Amino acid sequence: MKERDTDRTGRRHEADPINENLRRVYDGLIDDEVPDRFTDLLRKLREQDQKKDGNT
């Protein structure tokens, strides 16, 4: 017997394996840390913005 679920409109439908797989993938991504190169880039950009705001 297949699992059934209800969508936002209240209609019942078969559980969608694609949605389940996407949810698993994105749940795993959420737990990943941001790479150092991105945090370094964000820090440098913030510093540039602060210097620019201070010079105006």
C-alpha distance matrix in Angstrom:
0.0 3.8 6.7 9.1 12.8 16.2 19.0 22.7 23.2 20.6 18.4 14.6 13.0 10.4 11.3 14.1 14.6 18.3 18.8 17.3 19.6 22.5 22.2 22.4 25.4 27.2 26.7 28.4 31.2 32.0 32.8 35.1 38.8 41.0 43.2 46.9 48.1 46.3 47.6 51.1 51.0 50.0 52.8 55.3 54.3 54.7 58.1 59.2 58.2 60.2 63.2 63.0 62.8 65.7 67.9 67.7
3.8 0.0 3.8 6.3 9.9 13.3 15.8 19.5 20.3 18.1 15.8 12.2 10.0 6.9 7.5 10.3 11.0 14.6 15.1 13.8 16.3 19.0 18.8 19.2 22.1 23.9 23.5 25.4 28.0 28.8 29.9 32.2 35.8 37.9 40.1 43.8 44.9 43.0 44.4 47.8 47.5 46.6 49.5 51.9 50.8 51.3 54.7 55.6 54.6 56.7 59.7 59.4 59.2 62.2 64.3 64.0
6.7 3.8 0.0 3.8 6.8 10.5 13.2 16.8 17.9 15.6 14.0 10.4 8.8 6.3 5.7 9.2 10.3 13.8 13.4 11.9 14.9 17.3 16.4 17.2 20.4 21.6 21.0 23.2 25.8 26.2 27.3 29.9 33.5 35.5 38.0 41.6 42.9 40.8 42.0 45.5 45.3 44.1 47.0 49.5 48.4 48.6 52.1 53.1 52.0 53.9 57.1 56.8 56.5 59.4 61.6 61.3
9.1 6.3 3.8 0.0 3.8 7.1 10.0 13.6 14.4 11.9 10.3 6.6 5.7 4.7 5.4 9.1 11.5 14.4 13.3 12.8 16.2 17.8 16.9 18.4 21.5 22.2 21.8 24.4 26.6 26.7 28.2 30.9 34.3 36.2 38.8 42.4 43.5 41.2 42.3 45.9 45.5 44.0 47.0 49.5 48.1 48.2 51.8 52.7 51.4 53.3 56.5 56.1 55.5 58.6 60.8 60.3
12.8 9.9 6.8 3.8 0.0 3.8 6.7 10.1 11.4 9.1 8.3 5.6 5.6 6.2 5.8 8.9 11.8 13.9 12.0 11.9 15.6 16.5 15.2 17.2 20.2 20.3 19.9 22.9 24.8 24.5 26.3 29.1 32.4 34.0 36.9 40.4 41.5 39.0 39.9 43.6 43.1 41.4 44.3 46.9 45.3 45.3 49.0 49.9 48.4 50.3 53.5 53.0 52.4 55.4 57.7 57.1
16.2 13.3 10.5 7.1 3.8 0.0 3.8 6.8 7.7 5.4 5.4 4.4 6.2 8.6 8.7 11.0 14.4 15.8 13.4 14.1 17.8 18.0 16.5 19.2 21.9 21.4 21.1 24.5 25.9 25.3 27.5 30.3 33.3 34.7 37.7 41.1 42.1 39.3 40.1 43.8 43.1 41.2 44.2 46.7 44.9 44.8 48.5 49.3 47.5 49.4 52.7 52.0 51.2 54.3 56.6 55.7
19.0 15.8 13.2 10.0 6.7 3.8 0.0 3.8 5.5 5.3 5.6 6.4 7.3 9.9 9.8 10.8 14.3 14.8 12.2 13.7 17.2 16.6 15.5 18.7 20.8 19.9 20.2 23.7 24.6 24.0 26.5 29.1 32.0 33.0 36.0 39.4 40.1 37.1 38.1 41.7 40.8 38.8 41.9 44.2 42.2 42.2 45.9 46.6 44.7 46.7 50.0 49.1 48.3 51.5 53.7 52.7
22.7 19.5 16.8 13.6 10.1 6.8 3.8 0.0 3.8 5.4 7.5 9.5 11.0 13.7 13.4 14.1 17.4 17.3 14.3 16.1 19.4 18.2 16.8 20.3 22.2 20.6 20.9 24.6 25.1 24.0 26.8 29.4 32.0 32.7 35.9 39.0 39.7 36.5 37.3 40.9 39.8 37.6 40.6 43.0 40.8 40.5 44.3 44.9 42.8 44.7 48.0 47.1 46.0 49.3 51.5 50.3
23.2 20.3 17.9 14.4 11.4 7.7 5.5 3.8 0.0 3.8 5.5 8.8 10.9 14.3 15.0 15.9 19.5 19.6 17.0 19.0 22.3 21.3 20.2 23.6 25.5 24.2 24.6 28.2 28.7 27.7 30.6 33.1 35.7 36.3 39.5 42.7 43.2 40.0 40.8 44.4 43.2 41.0 44.0 46.3 44.0 43.7 47.5 47.9 45.7 47.7 51.0 49.9 48.8 52.1 54.2 52.8
20.6 18.1 15.6 11.9 9.1 5.4 5.3 5.4 3.8 0.0 3.8 6.4 9.4 12.8 13.7 15.5 19.1 19.9 17.4 18.8 22.3 21.9 20.6 23.6 26.0 24.9 24.9 28.5 29.5 28.5 31.0 33.8 36.5 37.5 40.7 43.9 44.7 41.7 42.4 46.1 45.1 42.9 45.9 48.3 46.2 45.9 49.6 50.3 48.2 50.0 53.4 52.4 51.3 54.5 56.8 55.6
18.4 15.8 14.0 10.3 8.3 5.4 5.6 7.5 5.5 3.8 0.0 3.8 6.5 10.2 12.0 13.7 17.5 18.5 16.6 18.1 21.5 21.4 20.6 23.6 25.9 25.3 25.6 28.9 30.0 29.5 32.0 34.6 37.6 38.6 41.5 44.9 45.6 42.6 43.7 47.3 46.2 44.3 47.4 49.7 47.6 47.6 51.3 51.8 49.9 51.9 55.2 54.2 53.3 56.6 58.6 57.5
14.6 12.2 10.4 6.6 5.6 4.4 6.4 9.5 8.8 6.4 3.8 0.0 3.8 7.2 9.2 11.6 15.2 16.9 15.3 16.2 19.7 20.3 19.5 22.0 24.5 24.4 24.5 27.7 29.2 28.9 31.1 33.7 36.9 38.2 41.0 44.5 45.3 42.6 43.7 47.3 46.5 44.7 47.8 50.2 48.3 48.4 52.1 52.7 51.0 53.0 56.2 55.4 54.7 57.9 60.0 59.1
13.0 10.0 8.8 5.7 5.6 6.2 7.3 11.0 10.9 9.4 6.5 3.8 0.0 3.8 6.4 8.4 11.9 13.7 12.7 13.8 17.0 17.8 17.6 19.9 22.3 22.6 23.0 25.9 27.4 27.6 29.8 32.1 35.4 36.7 39.3 42.9 43.6 41.0 42.4 45.9 45.0 43.6 46.7 49.0 47.2 47.5 51.2 51.7 50.2 52.4 55.5 54.7 54.2 57.4 59.5 58.7
10.4 6.9 6.3 4.7 6.2 8.6 9.9 13.7 14.3 12.8 10.2 7.2 3.8 0.0 3.8 6.1 9.1 11.5 11.3 11.7 14.6 16.2 16.2 18.0 20.4 21.3 21.7 24.2 26.0 26.6 28.5 30.7 34.2 35.6 38.1 41.7 42.5 40.2 41.6 45.1 44.4 43.2 46.3 48.6 47.0 47.5 51.1 51.7 50.5 52.7 55.7 55.1 54.8 57.9 59.9 59.3
11.3 7.5 5.7 5.4 5.8 8.7 9.8 13.4 15.0 13.7 12.0 9.2 6.4 3.8 0.0 3.8 6.3 9.0 8.3 8.1 11.3 12.9 12.6 14.3 16.9 17.8 18.0 20.5 22.4 23.0 24.7 27.0 30.5 32.1 34.5 38.2 39.1 36.9 38.2 41.7 41.2 40.0 43.1 45.4 44.0 44.5 48.0 48.8 47.6 49.8 52.8 52.3 52.0 55.1 57.2 56.8
14.1 10.3 9.2 9.1 8.9 11.0 10.8 14.1 15.9 15.5 13.7 11.6 8.4 6.1 3.8 0.0 3.8 5.5 5.4 6.4 8.9 10.2 10.8 12.7 14.6 15.7 16.6 18.9 20.4 21.4 23.4 25.2 28.7 30.0 32.3 36.0 36.6 34.4 36.1 39.4 38.7 37.7 40.9 43.0 41.6 42.3 45.8 46.4 45.3 47.7 50.5 50.0 49.9 53.0 55.0 54.6
14.6 11.0 10.3 11.5 11.8 14.4 14.3 17.4 19.5 19.1 17.5 15.2 11.9 9.1 6.3 3.8 0.0 3.8 5.4 4.9 6.1 8.6 9.7 10.6 12.3 14.3 15.2 16.7 18.5 20.0 21.7 23.2 26.9 28.4 30.3 34.1 34.8 32.9 34.7 37.9 37.4 36.7 39.8 41.9 40.8 41.6 45.0 45.7 44.9 47.3 50.0 49.6 49.8 52.8 54.7 54.6
18.3 14.6 13.8 14.4 13.9 15.8 14.8 17.3 19.6 19.9 18.5 16.9 13.7 11.5 9.0 5.5 3.8 0.0 3.8 5.4 5.2 6.2 8.5 9.9 10.6 12.2 14.1 15.6 16.6 18.4 20.5 21.6 25.1 26.1 28.0 31.8 32.1 30.1 32.1 35.3 34.5 33.9 37.2 39.0 37.8 38.8 42.2 42.7 41.9 44.4 47.1 46.6 46.9 49.9 51.7 51.5
18.8 15.1 13.4 13.3 12.0 13.4 12.2 14.3 17.0 17.4 16.6 15.3 12.7 11.3 8.3 5.4 5.4 3.8 0.0 3.8 5.5 5.1 6.0 8.6 9.9 10.5 11.9 14.2 15.2 16.3 18.6 20.3 23.6 24.7 27.0 30.7 31.3 29.0 30.6 34.0 33.2 32.2 35.5 37.6 36.2 36.9 40.4 41.0 40.0 42.4 45.2 44.7 44.7 47.8 49.7 49.5
17.3 13.8 11.9 12.8 11.9 14.1 13.7 16.1 19.0 18.8 18.1 16.2 13.8 11.7 8.1 6.4 4.9 5.4 3.8 0.0 3.8 5.5 5.1 6.3 8.8 10.1 10.5 12.5 14.5 15.5 17.2 19.1 22.7 24.3 26.6 30.3 31.2 29.2 30.7 34.1 33.7 32.8 35.8 38.1 37.0 37.7 41.0 41.9 41.1 43.2 46.1 46.0 46.0 48.9 50.9 50.9
19.6 16.3 14.9 16.2 15.6 17.8 17.2 19.4 22.3 22.3 21.5 19.7 17.0 14.6 11.3 8.9 6.1 5.2 5.5 3.8 0.0 3.8 5.4 5.1 6.3 8.7 9.9 10.9 12.6 14.5 16.0 17.3 20.9 22.4 24.3 28.1 28.9 27.1 28.9 32.1 31.8 31.2 34.2 36.4 35.5 36.4 39.6 40.5 40.0 42.2 44.9 44.8 45.1 47.9 49.9 50.0
22.5 19.0 17.3 17.8 16.5 18.0 16.6 18.2 21.3 21.9 21.4 20.3 17.8 16.2 12.9 10.2 8.6 6.2 5.1 5.5 3.8 0.0 3.8 5.4 5.1 6.1 8.4 9.9 10.6 12.3 14.5 15.6 19.0 20.1 22.1 25.9 26.4 24.4 26.2 29.4 28.8 28.1 31.3 33.3 32.2 33.2 36.5 37.2 36.5 38.9 41.5 41.3 41.6 44.5 46.4 46.4
22.2 18.8 16.4 16.9 15.2 16.5 15.5 16.8 20.2 20.6 20.6 19.5 17.6 16.2 12.6 10.8 9.7 8.5 6.0 5.1 5.4 3.8 0.0 3.8 5.5 5.3 5.9 8.5 9.9 10.5 12.7 14.6 18.0 19.5 22.0 25.6 26.6 24.4 25.7 29.2 28.9 27.8 30.7 33.2 32.1 32.6 36.0 37.0 36.2 38.2 41.1 41.1 41.0 43.9 46.0 46.1
22.4 19.2 17.2 18.4 17.2 19.2 18.7 20.3 23.6 23.6 23.6 22.0 19.9 18.0 14.3 12.7 10.6 9.9 8.6 6.3 5.1 5.4 3.8 0.0 3.8 5.6 5.2 6.3 8.8 10.2 11.2 13.0 16.7 18.7 20.9 24.5 25.9 24.1 25.4 28.8 28.8 28.1 30.8 33.3 32.7 33.2 36.4 37.6 37.1 39.0 41.8 42.1 42.2 44.9 47.0 47.4
25.4 22.1 20.4 21.5 20.2 21.9 20.8 22.2 25.5 26.0 25.9 24.5 22.3 20.4 16.9 14.6 12.3 10.6 9.9 8.8 6.3 5.1 5.5 3.8 0.0 3.8 5.5 5.2 6.4 8.9 10.4 11.1 14.7 16.2 18.1 21.8 22.8 21.1 22.8 26.0 25.9 25.4 28.3 30.5 29.9 30.8 33.9 34.9 34.7 36.7 39.3 39.5 40.0 42.6 44.6 45.0
27.2 23.9 21.6 22.2 20.3 21.4 19.9 20.6 24.2 24.9 25.3 24.4 22.6 21.3 17.8 15.7 14.3 12.2 10.5 10.1 8.7 6.1 5.3 5.6 3.8 0.0 3.8 5.2 4.9 6.2 8.8 9.9 13.2 14.3 16.8 20.4 21.4 19.2 20.6 24.0 23.7 22.8 25.8 28.1 27.3 27.9 31.2 32.2 31.7 33.7 36.5 36.6 36.8 39.5 41.6 41.9
26.7 23.5 21.0 21.8 19.9 21.1 20.2 20.9 24.6 24.9 25.6 24.5 23.0 21.7 18.0 16.6 15.2 14.1 11.9 10.5 9.9 8.4 5.9 5.2 5.5 3.8 0.0 3.8 5.5 5.3 6.8 9.2 12.6 14.6 17.4 20.8 22.4 20.3 21.1 24.7 25.0 23.8 26.4 29.1 28.5 28.7 31.9 33.4 32.8 34.4 37.4 37.8 37.7 40.2 42.6 43.0
28.4 25.4 23.2 24.4 22.9 24.5 23.7 24.6 28.2 28.5 28.9 27.7 25.9 24.2 20.5 18.9 16.7 15.6 14.2 12.5 10.9 9.9 8.5 6.3 5.2 5.2 3.8 0.0 3.8 5.5 5.4 6.8 10.5 12.8 15.0 18.6 20.3 18.8 19.7 23.1 23.6 23.0 25.4 28.0 27.8 28.4 31.2 32.8 32.6 34.3 37.0 37.6 37.9 40.2 42.5 43.2
31.2 28.0 25.8 26.6 24.8 25.9 24.6 25.1 28.7 29.5 30.0 29.2 27.4 26.0 22.4 20.4 18.5 16.6 15.2 14.5 12.6 10.6 9.9 8.8 6.4 4.9 5.5 3.8 0.0 3.8 5.3 5.2 8.5 9.9 12.2 15.9 17.2 15.4 16.6 20.0 20.2 19.6 22.2 24.6 24.3 25.0 27.9 29.3 29.1 31.0 33.6 34.1 34.5 36.9 39.0 39.7
32.0 28.8 26.2 26.7 24.5 25.3 24.0 24.0 27.7 28.5 29.5 28.9 27.6 26.6 23.0 21.4 20.0 18.4 16.3 15.5 14.5 12.3 10.5 10.2 8.9 6.2 5.3 5.5 3.8 0.0 3.8 5.5 8.0 9.7 12.8 16.1 17.8 15.5 15.9 19.6 20.0 18.7 21.1 23.9 23.5 23.6 26.7 28.3 27.8 29.4 32.3 32.9 32.9 35.3 37.7 38.3
32.8 29.9 27.3 28.2 26.3 27.5 26.5 26.8 30.6 31.0 32.0 31.1 29.8 28.5 24.7 23.4 21.7 20.5 18.6 17.2 16.0 14.5 12.7 11.2 10.4 8.8 6.8 5.4 5.3 3.8 0.0 3.8 6.5 9.5 12.3 15.3 17.7 16.1 16.1 19.6 20.7 19.7 21.5 24.5 24.7 24.7 27.4 29.4 29.2 30.4 33.3 34.2 34.3 36.4 38.9 39.8
35.1 32.2 29.9 30.9 29.1 30.3 29.1 29.4 33.1 33.8 34.6 33.7 32.1 30.7 27.0 25.2 23.2 21.6 20.3 19.1 17.3 15.6 14.6 13.0 11.1 9.9 9.2 6.8 5.2 5.5 3.8 0.0 3.8 6.6 8.8 12.1 14.3 13.1 13.5 16.8 17.9 17.4 19.4 22.1 22.5 22.9 25.5 27.3 27.5 28.9 31.4 32.5 33.0 34.9 37.2 38.3
38.8 35.8 33.5 34.3 32.4 33.3 32.0 32.0 35.7 36.5 37.6 36.9 35.4 34.2 30.5 28.7 26.9 25.1 23.6 22.7 20.9 19.0 18.0 16.7 14.7 13.2 12.6 10.5 8.5 8.0 6.5 3.8 0.0 3.8 6.2 8.8 11.5 10.4 10.2 13.5 15.0 14.5 16.1 18.9 19.6 19.9 22.2 24.3 24.7 25.8 28.3 29.6 30.1 31.9 34.2 35.5
41.0 37.9 35.5 36.2 34.0 34.7 33.0 32.7 36.3 37.5 38.6 38.2 36.7 35.6 32.1 30.0 28.4 26.1 24.7 24.3 22.4 20.1 19.5 18.7 16.2 14.3 14.6 12.8 9.9 9.7 9.5 6.6 3.8 0.0 3.8 6.5 8.4 6.7 6.9 10.3 11.4 11.0 12.9 15.5 16.1 16.7 19.0 20.8 21.4 22.7 25.0 26.2 26.9 28.8 30.9 32.3
43.2 40.1 38.0 38.8 36.9 37.7 36.0 35.9 39.5 40.7 41.5 41.0 39.3 38.1 34.5 32.3 30.3 28.0 27.0 26.6 24.3 22.1 22.0 20.9 18.1 16.8 17.4 15.0 12.2 12.8 12.3 8.8 6.2 3.8 0.0 3.8 5.5 5.6 6.7 8.8 10.2 11.1 12.8 14.7 15.8 17.1 18.9 20.5 21.7 23.1 24.9 26.2 27.5 29.1 30.9 32.6
46.9 43.8 41.6 42.4 40.4 41.1 39.4 39.0 42.7 43.9 44.9 44.5 42.9 41.7 38.2 36.0 34.1 31.8 30.7 30.3 28.1 25.9 25.6 24.5 21.8 20.4 20.8 18.6 15.9 16.1 15.3 12.1 8.8 6.5 3.8 0.0 3.8 5.4 5.1 6.0 8.5 9.8 10.4 12.2 14.2 15.3 16.4 18.3 19.9 21.0 22.5 24.2 25.6 26.9 28.7 30.7
48.1 44.9 42.9 43.5 41.5 42.1 40.1 39.7 43.2 44.7 45.6 45.3 43.6 42.5 39.1 36.6 34.8 32.1 31.3 31.2 28.9 26.4 26.6 25.9 22.8 21.4 22.4 20.3 17.2 17.8 17.7 14.3 11.5 8.4 5.5 3.8 0.0 3.8 5.6 5.1 6.1 8.7 9.9 10.5 12.3 14.3 15.3 16.5 18.4 20.0 21.1 22.5 24.3 25.7 27.1 29.0
46.3 43.0 40.8 41.2 39.0 39.3 37.1 36.5 40.0 41.7 42.6 42.6 41.0 40.2 36.9 34.4 32.9 30.1 29.0 29.2 27.1 24.4 24.4 24.1 21.1 19.2 20.3 18.8 15.4 15.5 16.1 13.1 10.4 6.7 5.6 5.4 3.8 0.0 3.8 5.3 5.0 6.1 8.5 9.8 10.5 12.2 14.2 15.3 16.5 18.3 20.0 20.9 22.4 24.2 25.8 27.3
47.6 44.4 42.0 42.3 39.9 40.1 38.1 37.3 40.8 42.4 43.7 43.7 42.4 41.6 38.2 36.1 34.7 32.1 30.6 30.7 28.9 26.2 25.7 25.4 22.8 20.6 21.1 19.7 16.6 15.9 16.1 13.5 10.2 6.9 6.7 5.1 5.6 3.8 0.0 3.8 5.4 5.1 6.1 8.7 9.9 10.5 12.3 14.3 15.3 16.5 18.4 19.9 21.0 22.5 24.5 26.2
51.1 47.8 45.5 45.9 43.6 43.8 41.7 40.9 44.4 46.1 47.3 47.3 45.9 45.1 41.7 39.4 37.9 35.3 34.0 34.1 32.1 29.4 29.2 28.8 26.0 24.0 24.7 23.1 20.0 19.6 19.6 16.8 13.5 10.3 8.8 6.0 5.1 5.3 3.8 0.0 3.8 5.5 5.1 6.2 8.6 9.9 10.6 12.4 14.3 15.4 16.6 18.4 20.0 21.1 22.8 24.9
51.0 47.5 45.3 45.5 43.1 43.1 40.8 39.8 43.2 45.1 46.2 46.5 45.0 44.4 41.2 38.7 37.4 34.5 33.2 33.7 31.8 28.8 28.9 28.8 25.9 23.7 25.0 23.6 20.2 20.0 20.7 17.9 15.0 11.4 10.2 8.5 6.1 5.0 5.4 3.8 0.0 3.8 5.4 5.1 6.2 8.6 9.9 10.6 12.3 14.3 15.4 16.4 18.3 19.9 21.2 23.0
50.0 46.6 44.1 44.0 41.4 41.2 38.8 37.6 41.0 42.9 44.3 44.7 43.6 43.2 40.0 37.7 36.7 33.9 32.2 32.8 31.2 28.1 27.8 28.1 25.4 22.8 23.8 23.0 19.6 18.7 19.7 17.4 14.5 11.0 11.1 9.8 8.7 6.1 5.1 5.5 3.8 0.0 3.8 5.5 5.1 6.2 8.6 9.9 10.5 12.3 14.3 15.2 16.4 18.3 20.1 21.5
52.8 49.5 47.0 47.0 44.3 44.2 41.9 40.6 44.0 45.9 47.4 47.8 46.7 46.3 43.1 40.9 39.8 37.2 35.5 35.8 34.2 31.3 30.7 30.8 28.3 25.8 26.4 25.4 22.2 21.1 21.5 19.4 16.1 12.9 12.8 10.4 9.9 8.5 6.1 5.1 5.4 3.8 0.0 3.8 5.5 5.2 6.2 8.7 9.9 10.6 12.4 14.2 15.3 16.5 18.5 20.5
55.3 51.9 49.5 49.5 46.9 46.7 44.2 43.0 46.3 48.3 49.7 50.2 49.0 48.6 45.4 43.0 41.9 39.0 37.6 38.1 36.4 33.3 33.2 33.3 30.5 28.1 29.1 28.0 24.6 23.9 24.5 22.1 18.9 15.5 14.7 12.2 10.5 9.8 8.7 6.2 5.1 5.5 3.8 0.0 3.8 5.4 5.0 6.2 8.7 9.9 10.6 12.2 14.2 15.3 16.6 18.8
54.3 50.8 48.4 48.1 45.3 44.9 42.2 40.8 44.0 46.2 47.6 48.3 47.2 47.0 44.0 41.6 40.8 37.8 36.2 37.0 35.5 32.2 32.1 32.7 29.9 27.3 28.5 27.8 24.3 23.5 24.7 22.5 19.6 16.1 15.8 14.2 12.3 10.5 9.9 8.6 6.2 5.1 5.5 3.8 0.0 3.8 5.4 5.1 6.2 8.6 9.9 10.5 12.2 14.1 15.4 16.9
54.7 51.3 48.6 48.2 45.3 44.8 42.2 40.5 43.7 45.9 47.6 48.4 47.5 47.5 44.5 42.3 41.6 38.8 36.9 37.7 36.4 33.2 32.6 33.2 30.8 27.9 28.7 28.4 25.0 23.6 24.7 22.9 19.9 16.7 17.1 15.3 14.3 12.2 10.5 9.9 8.6 6.2 5.2 5.4 3.8 0.0 3.8 5.4 5.1 6.2 8.7 9.8 10.4 12.2 14.3 15.7
58.1 54.7 52.1 51.8 49.0 48.5 45.9 44.3 47.5 49.6 51.3 52.1 51.2 51.1 48.0 45.8 45.0 42.2 40.4 41.0 39.6 36.5 36.0 36.4 33.9 31.2 31.9 31.2 27.9 26.7 27.4 25.5 22.2 19.0 18.9 16.4 15.3 14.2 12.3 10.6 9.9 8.6 6.2 5.0 5.4 3.8 0.0 3.8 5.4 5.1 6.2 8.6 9.8 10.5 12.4 14.7
59.2 55.6 53.1 52.7 49.9 49.3 46.6 44.9 47.9 50.3 51.8 52.7 51.7 51.7 48.8 46.4 45.7 42.7 41.0 41.9 40.5 37.2 37.0 37.6 34.9 32.2 33.4 32.8 29.3 28.3 29.4 27.3 24.3 20.8 20.5 18.3 16.5 15.3 14.3 12.4 10.6 9.9 8.7 6.2 5.1 5.4 3.8 0.0 3.8 5.4 5.1 6.1 8.5 9.8 10.7 12.7
58.2 54.6 52.0 51.4 48.4 47.5 44.7 42.8 45.7 48.2 49.9 51.0 50.2 50.5 47.6 45.3 44.9 41.9 40.0 41.1 40.0 36.5 36.2 37.1 34.7 31.7 32.8 32.6 29.1 27.8 29.2 27.5 24.7 21.4 21.7 19.9 18.4 16.5 15.3 14.3 12.3 10.5 9.9 8.7 6.2 5.1 5.4 3.8 0.0 3.8 5.5 5.0 6.0 8.5 9.9 10.9
60.2 56.7 53.9 53.3 50.3 49.4 46.7 44.7 47.7 50.0 51.9 53.0 52.4 52.7 49.8 47.7 47.3 44.4 42.4 43.2 42.2 38.9 38.2 39.0 36.7 33.7 34.4 34.3 31.0 29.4 30.4 28.9 25.8 22.7 23.1 21.0 20.0 18.3 16.5 15.4 14.3 12.3 10.6 9.9 8.6 6.2 5.1 5.4 3.8 0.0 3.8 5.4 5.1 6.0 8.7 10.3
63.2 59.7 57.1 56.5 53.5 52.7 50.0 48.0 51.0 53.4 55.2 56.2 55.5 55.7 52.8 50.5 50.0 47.1 45.2 46.1 44.9 41.5 41.1 41.8 39.3 36.5 37.4 37.0 33.6 32.3 33.3 31.4 28.3 25.0 24.9 22.5 21.1 20.0 18.4 16.6 15.4 14.3 12.4 10.6 9.9 8.7 6.2 5.1 5.5 3.8 0.0 3.8 5.5 5.1 6.2 9.0
63.0 59.4 56.8 56.1 53.0 52.0 49.1 47.1 49.9 52.4 54.2 55.4 54.7 55.1 52.3 50.0 49.6 46.6 44.7 46.0 44.8 41.3 41.1 42.1 39.5 36.6 37.8 37.6 34.1 32.9 34.2 32.5 29.6 26.2 26.2 24.2 22.5 20.9 19.9 18.4 16.4 15.2 14.2 12.2 10.5 9.8 8.6 6.1 5.0 5.4 3.8 0.0 3.8 5.4 5.3 6.6
62.8 59.2 56.5 55.5 52.4 51.2 48.3 46.0 48.8 51.3 53.3 54.7 54.2 54.8 52.0 49.9 49.8 46.9 44.7 46.0 45.1 41.6 41.0 42.2 40.0 36.8 37.7 37.9 34.5 32.9 34.3 33.0 30.1 26.9 27.5 25.6 24.3 22.4 21.0 20.0 18.3 16.4 15.3 14.2 12.2 10.4 9.8 8.5 6.0 5.1 5.5 3.8 0.0 3.8 5.5 5.6
65.7 62.2 59.4 58.6 55.4 54.3 51.5 49.3 52.1 54.5 56.6 57.9 57.4 57.9 55.1 53.0 52.8 49.9 47.8 48.9 47.9 44.5 43.9 44.9 42.6 39.5 40.2 40.2 36.9 35.3 36.4 34.9 31.9 28.8 29.1 26.9 25.7 24.2 22.5 21.1 19.9 18.3 16.5 15.3 14.1 12.2 10.5 9.8 8.5 6.0 5.1 5.4 3.8 0.0 3.8 5.7
67.9 64.3 61.6 60.8 57.7 56.6 53.7 51.5 54.2 56.8 58.6 60.0 59.5 59.9 57.2 55.0 54.7 51.7 49.7 50.9 49.9 46.4 46.0 47.0 44.6 41.6 42.6 42.5 39.0 37.7 38.9 37.2 34.2 30.9 30.9 28.7 27.1 25.8 24.5 22.8 21.2 20.1 18.5 16.6 15.4 14.3 12.4 10.7 9.9 8.7 6.2 5.3 5.5 3.8 0.0 3.8
67.7 64.0 61.3 60.3 57.1 55.7 52.7 50.3 52.8 55.6 57.5 59.1 58.7 59.3 56.8 54.6 54.6 51.5 49.5 50.9 50.0 46.4 46.1 47.4 45.0 41.9 43.0 43.2 39.7 38.3 39.8 38.3 35.5 32.3 32.6 30.7 29.0 27.3 26.2 24.9 23.0 21.5 20.5 18.8 16.9 15.7 14.7 12.7 10.9 10.3 9.0 6.6 5.6 5.7 3.8 0.0
